[in-house]
Amino acid sequence: MQRDSFSRVELVEDAGLKTVFAVPINIEGNILAVMCFFKLSPLPHNPELVELVNAVALELSGLIGRKQTEEALKQANKELLRLANLDGLTQIANHRCFDESLTNE
């Protein structure tokens, strides 16, 4: 393992790790996280394992992307509700907000 390519070489050597495998979690071209796998014994290149871990990474990035979109939608709906209940000029509660308050009481 080259010292330039991995910043925790001393920790890896001290732990006796022989195999390191890392896969990025990408969302819209941005790396959000990196999944790292370590093994105490050497592991030859295994295309099936690489394919499996890449599939897991792809599923995770899809899940994270959907959760980010869901959160953005919640925030947009919250802002829309705020705008729907405020007068645009005075920024005080409008008639709709007054009607809802009466209904709730």
Backbone torsions as a table, in degrees:
resi	resn	phi	psi	omega
1	MET	NA	131.7	179.6
2	GLN	-80.5	138.3	-178.5
3	ARG	-66.1	-28.5	-178.9
4	ASP	-72.9	-26.5	-171.5
5	SER	-87.3	-14.3	-176.4
6	PHE	-144.9	118.6	-170.9
7	SER	-73.5	-11.7	-177.1
8	ARG	-114.2	37.8	-175.8
9	VAL	-57.1	-43.6	-178.2
10	GLU	-61.0	-42.9	178.9
11	LEU	-63.0	-41.7	-179.8
12	VAL	-64.5	-45.1	-179.9
13	GLU	-65.2	-42.8	179.9
14	ASP	-62.6	-34.4	-179.8
15	ALA	-80.7	-11.4	179.6
16	GLY	78.5	21.9	-179.0
17	LEU	-76.1	138.1	-176.7
18	LYS	-112.6	-22.4	-177.2
19	THR	-128.6	133.3	175.3
20	VAL	-127.9	132.8	-179.3
21	PHE	-136.7	122.2	-178.0
22	ALA	-127.2	139.4	179.9
23	VAL	-133.2	126.1	179.2
24	PRO	-76.9	149.7	171.8
25	ILE	-102.8	109.0	-176.9
26	ASN	-102.4	138.4	171.9
27	ILE	-132.8	116.1	-179.6
28	GLU	51.7	43.9	176.7
29	GLY	81.6	-2.8	178.4
30	ASN	-104.9	135.8	177.1
31	ILE	-81.8	116.6	-179.1
32	LEU	-90.7	-36.4	-178.3
33	ALA	-157.8	168.7	175.5
34	VAL	-132.1	123.4	174.9
35	MET	-85.7	126.0	179.5
36	CYS	-117.4	135.8	178.2
37	PHE	-122.4	135.7	-179.4
38	PHE	-124.8	149.0	179.6
39	LYS	-141.4	143.3	-178.7
40	LEU	-75.0	-20.7	-179.8
41	SER	-115.0	155.5	177.9
42	PRO	-62.8	144.9	179.7
43	LEU	-131.0	119.9	178.2
44	PRO	-68.1	159.2	178.4
45	HIS	-56.9	130.1	-177.8
46	ASN	-129.3	101.0	-177.5
47	PRO	-58.0	-34.7	179.4
48	GLU	-66.3	-39.9	177.9
49	LEU	-65.9	-41.7	178.2
50	VAL	-61.1	-43.6	179.2
51	GLU	-63.5	-42.8	179.3
52	LEU	-62.7	-48.0	-178.6
53	VAL	-66.8	-37.0	176.0
54	ASN	-63.8	-37.7	177.3
55	ALA	-64.5	-41.7	177.2
56	VAL	-63.0	-44.0	179.0
57	ALA	-61.7	-40.8	178.3
58	LEU	-63.9	-43.1	177.4
59	GLU	-63.2	-42.6	178.6
60	LEU	-62.7	-42.4	179.9
61	SER	-65.4	-36.9	176.1
62	GLY	-64.2	-43.7	178.9
63	LEU	-63.0	-47.0	179.8
64	ILE	-63.2	-41.7	177.9
65	GLY	-61.3	-42.6	177.9
66	ARG	-64.8	-39.9	178.9
67	LYS	-65.5	-39.0	177.3
68	GLN	-64.6	-41.2	178.2
69	THR	-65.2	-41.6	178.7
70	GLU	-61.1	-43.7	179.2
71	GLU	-65.4	-40.1	177.9
72	ALA	-63.8	-38.7	177.8
73	LEU	-65.7	-41.7	177.5
74	LYS	-60.3	-43.6	179.6
75	GLN	-65.7	-40.1	178.7
76	ALA	-64.6	-41.6	178.3
77	ASN	-65.7	-37.7	177.6
78	LYS	-63.1	-43.3	178.9
79	GLU	-67.4	-39.2	178.0
80	LEU	-62.2	-42.5	177.7
81	LEU	-62.9	-41.3	178.2
82	ARG	-62.3	-44.3	179.9
83	LEU	-67.3	-34.0	-179.5
84	ALA	-70.2	-22.8	-177.3
85	ASN	-102.2	-0.3	179.8
86	LEU	-115.4	143.4	172.5
87	ASP	-72.4	130.9	-176.4
88	GLY	-64.3	-31.0	-177.2
89	LEU	-85.5	-47.5	-174.5
90	THR	-93.6	-16.5	-177.0
91	GLN	60.0	29.3	172.9
92	ILE	-113.7	165.5	-176.7
93	ALA	-56.5	137.1	-179.4
94	ASN	-95.0	-174.2	-176.5
95	HIS	-62.6	-38.4	178.7
96	ARG	-59.3	-44.9	179.7
97	CYS	-64.4	-39.3	178.0
98	PHE	-62.5	-45.5	179.4
99	ASP	-61.5	-42.1	179.2
100	GLU	-65.5	-37.3	178.4
101	SER	-63.9	-41.9	178.4
102	LEU	-64.9	-39.7	-179.7
103	THR	-65.0	-37.9	-178.9
104	ASN	-73.5	-19.4	-178.9
105	GLU	-94.6	NA	NA
